[in-house]
């Protein structure tokens, strides 16, 4: 195995402090090595947190990212640190969700990407945010995200 392909990674295998905000977070990538197959990759962050930009109160979400790589995969430790960087970031649910999608698209230029952000209630109203780059490649297997809608105590 050729380990030179990982030589440029700065965070993997090293003690890395969590970035203070998403703008400072460094997302890293590695070669996809999928042989051109439309393999779908899923990342799930069931304990995502950010701050309400108006009140400073914490917001919580269950985020699911599905993508079909072209040449690049996101390195998972850098993604984890990127998610962590939102803990002190004030942003509305929609803005945080689309910021995540935009950063991944800019980094990876995937064949296809979708994000489902299932935000827990704020002011009694759950807000779910969904976005995708377009239709997935024909013949790609795209499983359902299967995150239930918020039902409260019912």
Order of alpha helices (4+ residues) and beta strands (2+ residues): beta-beta-beta-beta-alpha-alpha-beta-beta
